[in-house]
């Protein structure tokens, strides 16, 4: 479960640069880039919560 949480976080950190590059090259519009950034933030949050859930601090 911990590895899945880390994978979600790493994936979420990889999405924004790719979305920015795609927007700057003209492949997508700014609205689409913002939706990718929103999805990225959600994935990172889910990964963080999953990590906290599987490794609670005592």
Secondary structure as GFF3:
##gff-version 3
##sequence-region A 1 58
A	DSSP	alpha_helix	2	24	.	.	.	ID=ss1
A	DSSP	alpha_helix	30	54	.	.	.	ID=ss2
###
